């Protein structure tokens, strides 16, 4: 495609570089290279579509989206690093407490013959 008034091709710089690389390759390599590039593009589209569908399904069912953490990640506003609170060791069973716990003031259970 070319501009009618100037006769200058309207191809972008990327496409010109792509054509130059293809012309540099021997004929028997050009077709497998093009097929490989097309497969990579279609595969990346499919992978993105699958992730988008998984995210929508998880959002619809109320499940957390599983995010794979990459090596070396751990940055950002939510990453505390060495400043994160330490995991506390499990505490031994505690005595009940709170507003509903009467403790020593609870009414005593009577043991008797069931007559009141």
N, CA, C and O of each residue as an XYZ file, in Angstrom:
464
protein
N       0.848     -1.165      0.000
C       0.000      0.000      0.000
C       0.897      1.233      0.000
O       1.896      1.282      0.717
N       0.542      2.211     -0.793
C       1.353      3.420     -0.838
C       0.452      4.627     -0.939
O      -0.700      4.547     -1.367
N       1.006      5.732     -0.536
C       0.283      6.985     -0.590
C       0.188      7.402     -2.064
O       1.192      7.383     -2.776
N      -0.998      7.775     -2.520
C      -1.226      8.088     -3.929
C      -0.464      9.331     -4.359
O       0.079      9.370     -5.463
N      -0.416     10.344     -3.507
C       0.202     11.604     -3.917
C       1.727     11.539     -3.985
O       2.328     12.168     -4.857
N       2.366     10.788     -3.081
C       3.832     10.769     -3.054
C       4.432      9.469     -3.547
O       5.601      9.438     -3.932
N       3.660      8.396     -3.545
C       4.192      7.112     -3.952
C       5.066      6.464     -2.894
O       5.760      5.489     -3.183
N       5.048      6.992     -1.660
C       5.845      6.467     -0.560
C       5.046      5.373      0.146
O       3.871      5.571      0.456
N       5.663      4.235      0.400
C       4.929      3.178      1.107
C       4.534      3.629      2.510
O       5.267      4.366      3.170
N       3.352      3.170      2.958
C       2.833      3.553      4.270
C       3.133      2.499      5.335
O       2.538      2.538      6.412
N       4.017      1.581      5.070
C       4.351      0.539      6.031
C       5.097      1.152      7.217
O       5.847      2.118      7.075
N       4.865      0.561      8.386
C       5.537      1.057      9.579
C       6.978      0.560      9.612
O       7.361     -0.325      8.846
N       7.748      1.126     10.485
C       9.138      0.721     10.624
C       9.282     -0.722     11.062
O      10.194     -1.424     10.624
N       8.372     -1.171     11.936
C       8.436     -2.557     12.414
C       8.213     -3.529     11.269
O       8.923     -4.528     11.154
N       7.230     -3.244     10.422
C       6.961     -4.172      9.323
C       8.108     -4.179      8.317
O       8.404     -5.217      7.725
N       8.750     -3.042      8.121
C       9.896     -2.997      7.208
C      11.060     -3.822      7.764
O      11.728     -4.537      7.017
N      11.298     -3.723      9.059
C      12.360     -4.524      9.687
C      12.015     -6.004      9.587
O      12.882     -6.830      9.300
N      10.738     -6.342      9.827
C      10.287     -7.727      9.752
C      10.500     -8.285      8.342
O      10.980     -9.407      8.182
N      10.141     -7.495      7.319
C      10.330     -7.936      5.941
C      11.809     -8.095      5.608
O      12.189     -9.026      4.897
N      12.639     -7.198      6.114
C      14.077     -7.292      5.841
C      14.666     -8.545      6.468
O      15.510     -9.207      5.864
N      14.221     -8.877      7.689
C      14.720    -10.086      8.355
C      14.263    -11.323      7.594
O      15.038    -12.263      7.412
N      13.001    -11.329      7.145
C      12.504    -12.474      6.391
C      13.239    -12.633      5.062
O      13.539    -13.755      4.654
N      13.529    -11.532      4.388
C      14.236    -11.625      3.111
C      15.673    -12.091      3.306
O      16.268    -12.681      2.404
N      16.227    -11.827      4.483
C      17.590    -12.250      4.785
C      17.676    -13.758      4.969
O      18.704    -14.369      4.678
N      16.584    -14.358      5.457
C      16.565    -15.801      5.725
C      16.450    -16.582      4.421
O      15.883    -16.089      3.446
N      16.984    -17.793      4.406
C      16.774    -18.655      3.234
C      15.294    -19.037      3.118
O      14.553    -18.979      4.099
N      14.877    -19.426      1.917
C      13.462    -19.728      1.673
C      12.949    -20.858      2.557
O      11.804    -20.804      3.007
N      13.759    -21.875      2.819
C      13.282    -23.017      3.588
C      13.109    -22.687      5.062
O      12.513    -23.476      5.795
N      13.625    -21.515      5.532
C      13.487    -21.109      6.928
C      12.343    -20.112      7.098
O      11.796    -19.984      8.194
N      11.975    -19.408      6.034
C      10.971    -18.356      6.145
C       9.620    -18.882      6.603
O       9.019    -18.318      7.517
N       9.133    -19.952      5.985
C       7.803    -20.459      6.330
C       7.770    -21.013      7.756
O       6.846    -20.669      8.493
N       8.719    -21.848      8.192
C       8.670    -22.283      9.601
C       8.787    -21.115     10.584
O       8.175    -21.147     11.651
N       9.563    -20.088     10.238
C       9.679    -18.923     11.124
C       8.348    -18.187     11.220
O       7.942    -17.783     12.310
N       7.668    -18.011     10.094
C       6.359    -17.349     10.117
C       5.340    -18.167     10.906
O       4.555    -17.615     11.676
N       5.356    -19.487     10.710
C       4.434    -20.358     11.451
C       4.711    -20.271     12.947
O       3.777    -20.216     13.747
N       5.969    -20.260     13.327
C       6.324    -20.164     14.743
C       5.855    -18.839     15.343
O       5.330    -18.815     16.456
N       6.037    -17.762     14.628
C       5.597    -16.448     15.118
C       4.082    -16.414     15.270
O       3.566    -15.909     16.267
N       3.362    -16.957     14.269
C       1.895    -16.979     14.354
C       1.453    -17.837     15.534
O       0.535    -17.455     16.261
N       2.089    -18.989     15.739
C       1.727    -19.845     16.875
C       1.985    -19.153     18.211
O       1.188    -19.282     19.141
N       3.082    -18.427     18.311
C       3.372    -17.701     19.552
C       2.315    -16.632     19.824
O       1.862    -16.479     20.958
N       1.925    -15.900     18.793
C       0.914    -14.845     18.976
C      -0.423    -15.451     19.366
O      -1.061    -14.994     20.315
N      -0.853    -16.482     18.639
C      -2.144    -17.115     18.943
C      -2.107    -17.770     20.324
O      -3.088    -17.707     21.065
N      -0.982    -18.398     20.673
C      -0.860    -19.005     21.997
C      -0.934    -17.989     23.120
O      -1.557    -18.244     24.151
N      -0.299    -16.832     22.927
C      -0.363    -15.796     23.976
C      -1.777    -15.264     24.105
O      -2.228    -14.981     25.216
N      -2.486    -15.123     22.996
C      -3.883    -14.694     23.070
C      -4.722    -15.713     23.823
O      -5.542    -15.353     24.668
N      -4.514    -16.993     23.513
C      -5.262    -18.046     24.194
C      -4.978    -18.069     25.684
O      -5.894    -18.245     26.486
N      -3.711    -17.892     26.067
C      -3.345    -17.886     27.479
C      -3.981    -16.705     28.203
O      -4.482    -16.855     29.317
N      -3.963    -15.526     27.574
C      -4.590    -14.352     28.185
C      -6.094    -14.554     28.326
O      -6.680    -14.180     29.341
N      -6.721    -15.145     27.305
C      -8.152    -15.391     27.360
C      -8.491    -16.378     28.471
O      -9.482    -16.196     29.178
N      -7.676    -17.422     28.632
C      -7.915    -18.402     29.692
C      -7.800    -17.762     31.071
O      -8.620    -18.028     31.950
N      -6.782    -16.916     31.264
C      -6.636    -16.232     32.554
C      -7.815    -15.310     32.823
O      -8.288    -15.226     33.956
N      -8.295    -14.615     31.796
C      -9.435    -13.712     31.971
C     -10.681    -14.498     32.347
O     -11.441    -14.079     33.220
N     -10.895    -15.635     31.693
C     -12.060    -16.474     32.014
C     -11.944    -17.011     33.428
O     -12.933    -17.027     34.161
N     -10.757    -17.452     33.829
C     -10.556    -17.954     35.201
C     -10.837    -16.870     36.225
O     -11.457    -17.137     37.255
N     -10.389    -15.648     35.956
C     -10.638    -14.543     36.888
C     -12.121    -14.251     37.013
O     -12.617    -14.017     38.115
N     -12.838    -14.261     35.886
C     -14.283    -13.991     35.936
C     -15.020    -15.084     36.685
O     -15.927    -14.800     37.467
N     -14.635    -16.343     36.451
C     -15.285    -17.444     37.165
C     -15.035    -17.337     38.666
O     -15.949    -17.544     39.465
N     -13.814    -17.019     39.047
C     -13.487    -16.896     40.471
C     -14.252    -15.743     41.095
O     -14.721    -15.853     42.228
N     -14.383    -14.637     40.369
C     -15.112    -13.493     40.913
C     -16.599    -13.824     41.061
O     -17.243    -13.388     42.016
N     -17.143    -14.598     40.110
C     -18.552    -14.962     40.178
C     -18.845    -15.895     41.332
O     -19.891    -15.778     41.970
N     -17.930    -16.828     41.615
C     -18.175    -17.794     42.685
C     -17.665    -17.309     44.028
O     -17.878    -17.980     45.038
N     -17.004    -16.176     44.071
C     -16.525    -15.624     45.334
C     -15.224    -16.235     45.806
O     -14.860    -16.074     46.971
N     -14.517    -16.929     44.938
C     -13.251    -17.542     45.322
C     -12.124    -16.552     45.098
O     -12.226    -15.626     44.293
N     -11.052    -16.774     45.830
C      -9.873    -15.938     45.650
C      -9.164    -16.361     44.372
O      -9.089    -17.549     44.057
N      -8.653    -15.400     43.652
C      -7.925    -15.692     42.430
C      -6.531    -16.146     42.811
O      -5.840    -15.481     43.582
N      -6.122    -17.278     42.268
C      -4.808    -17.816     42.608
C      -3.757    -17.102     41.779
O      -3.778    -17.145     40.549
N      -2.846    -16.451     42.465
C      -1.792    -15.714     41.797
C      -0.484    -16.432     42.074
O      -0.141    -16.703     43.225
N       0.231    -16.731     41.025
C       1.511    -17.390     41.224
C       2.565    -16.335     41.468
O       2.706    -15.381     40.703
N       3.302    -16.523     42.548
C       4.348    -15.563     42.890
C       5.619    -15.944     42.167
O       6.078    -17.083     42.257
N       6.179    -15.008     41.463
C       7.402    -15.256     40.724
C       8.594    -15.077     41.632
O       8.532    -14.381     42.646
N       9.677    -15.715     41.250
C      10.906    -15.608     42.033
C      11.372    -14.154     42.044
O      11.429    -13.506     40.999
N      11.696    -13.655     43.206
C      12.188    -12.286     43.309
C      11.081    -11.268     43.509
O      11.353    -10.089     43.734
N       9.818    -11.720     43.428
C       8.747    -10.773     43.674
C       8.559    -10.648     45.172
O       9.006    -11.505     45.933
N       7.927     -9.629     45.577
C       7.724     -9.364     46.982
C       7.991     -7.900     47.193
O       8.712     -7.504     48.110
N       7.412     -7.116     46.349
C       7.592     -5.672     46.438
C       6.229     -5.032     46.364
O       5.233     -5.693     46.069
N       6.189     -3.778     46.625
C       4.939     -3.056     46.500
C       4.424     -2.612     47.852
O       5.059     -2.813     48.888
N       3.256     -2.004     47.808
C       2.690     -1.403     49.010
C       2.306     -2.438     50.057
O       2.347     -2.148     51.252
N       1.934     -3.644     49.629
C       1.480     -4.647     50.583
C       2.598     -5.542     51.091
O       2.356     -6.397     51.942
N       3.797     -5.370     50.601
C       4.900     -6.226     51.010
C       5.619     -5.588     52.191
O       6.159     -4.489     52.066
N       5.632     -6.266     53.337
C       6.246     -5.708     54.539
C       7.668     -6.206     54.755
O       8.447     -5.587     55.480
N       8.000     -7.314     54.129
C       9.353     -7.851     54.258
C       9.715     -8.149     55.692
O       8.953     -8.820     56.389
N      10.881     -7.660     56.164
C      11.298     -7.952     57.532
C      10.429     -7.259     58.578
O      10.519     -7.578     59.764
N       9.588     -6.314     58.151
C       8.732     -5.599     59.108
C       7.385     -6.279     59.304
O       6.550     -5.778     60.057
N       7.158     -7.401     58.647
C       5.909     -8.131     58.804
C       5.821     -8.681     60.213
O       6.842     -9.068     60.780
N       4.622     -8.730     60.799
C       4.487     -9.286     62.151
C       4.870    -10.763     62.160
O       4.562    -11.505     61.228
N       5.535    -11.166     63.214
C       5.966    -12.552     63.344
C       4.755    -13.420     63.662
O       3.817    -12.989     64.332
N       4.797    -14.647     63.166
C       3.716    -15.581     63.459
C       3.830    -15.999     64.920
O       4.874    -16.491     65.349
N       2.775    -15.807     65.669
C       2.778    -16.163     67.086
C       2.638    -17.673     67.236
O       1.931    -18.322     66.465
N       3.320    -18.223     68.240
C       3.204    -19.645     68.532
C       1.806    -19.909     69.077
O       1.233    -19.033     69.725
N       1.247    -21.076     68.837
C      -0.094    -21.367     69.364
C      -0.102    -21.272     70.887
O       0.772    -21.812     71.567
N      -1.101    -20.579     71.399
C      -1.195    -20.363     72.845
C      -1.940    -21.523     73.486
O      -2.807    -22.135     72.862
N      -1.600    -21.821     74.732
C      -2.335    -22.888     75.423
C      -3.792    -22.476     75.622
O      -4.141    -21.298     75.551
N      -4.622    -23.474     75.871
C      -6.045    -23.197     76.055
C      -6.240    -22.206     77.196
O      -5.701    -22.377     78.289
N      -7.011    -21.182     76.920
C      -7.241    -20.135     77.918
C      -8.589    -20.359     78.593
O      -9.483    -21.005     78.046
N      -8.708    -19.803     79.800
C      -9.977    -19.823     80.497
C     -10.948    -18.922     79.737
O     -10.545    -17.875     79.229
N     -12.210    -19.308     79.651
C     -13.173    -18.441     78.972
C     -13.278    -17.108     79.698
O     -13.115    -17.030     80.915
N     -13.546    -16.089     78.945
C     -13.687    -14.765     79.544
C     -14.699    -13.986     78.732
O     -15.184    -14.468     77.708
N     -15.013    -12.818     79.172
C     -15.937    -11.965     78.449
C     -17.178    -11.689     79.259
O     -17.276    -12.098     80.416
N     -18.108    -11.010     78.670
C     -19.304    -10.556     79.374
C     -20.195    -11.714     79.814
O     -20.874    -11.600     80.835
N     -20.213    -12.819     79.082
C     -21.106    -13.920     79.429
C     -20.467    -14.934     80.369
O     -21.128    -15.879     80.800
N     -19.188    -14.748     80.692
C     -18.524    -15.702     81.580
C     -18.651    -15.206     83.015
O     -18.172    -14.123     83.350
N     -19.302    -16.011     83.867
C     -19.531    -15.594     85.247
C     -18.470    -16.094     86.206
O     -18.315    -15.560     87.304
N     -17.749    -17.103     85.797
C     -16.679    -17.603     86.642
C     -17.182    -18.094     87.990
O     -18.096    -18.917     88.047
N     -16.582    -17.587     89.102
C     -16.956    -18.008     90.459
C     -18.353    -17.544     90.826
O     -18.934    -18.048     91.787
N     -18.906    -16.594     90.082
C     -20.233    -16.065     90.411
C     -21.353    -16.817     89.702
O     -22.520    -16.452     89.843
N     -21.027    -17.845     88.955
C     -22.042    -18.632     88.257
C     -22.861    -19.401     89.275
O     -22.319    -19.824     90.296
N     -24.149    -19.596     89.030
C     -24.963    -20.365     89.976
C     -24.441    -21.795     90.094
O     -24.052    -22.418     89.107
N     -24.444    -22.286     91.306
C     -23.930    -23.630     91.555
C     -24.946    -24.660     91.075
O     -26.156    -24.491     91.230
N     -24.423    -25.720     90.493
C     -25.289    -26.816     90.052
C     -25.635    -27.653     91.279
O     -24.737    -28.119     91.980
N     -26.888    -27.845     91.539
C     -27.296    -28.649     92.677
C     -27.398    -30.108     92.282
O     -27.887    -30.458     91.208
N     -26.930    -30.925     93.167
C     -27.101    -32.344     92.945
C     -28.092    -32.850     93.980
O     -27.896    -32.699     95.186
N     -29.106    -33.421     93.503
C     -30.134    -33.881     94.441
C     -31.020    -34.883     93.774
O     -30.669    -35.501     92.769
N     -32.189    -35.027     94.368
C     -33.108    -36.031     93.851
C     -34.064    -35.443     92.812
O     -35.026    -36.112     92.435
N     -33.844    -34.261     92.353
C     -34.657    -33.665     91.316
C     -35.868    -32.941     91.848
O     -36.655    -32.433     91.049
N     -36.070    -32.862     93.167
C     -37.218    -32.133     93.716
C     -36.788    -30.730     94.078
O     -35.738    -30.519     94.684
N     -37.610    -29.783     93.701
C     -37.250    -28.418     94.004
C     -38.246    -27.772     94.903
O     -38.088    -26.605     95.261
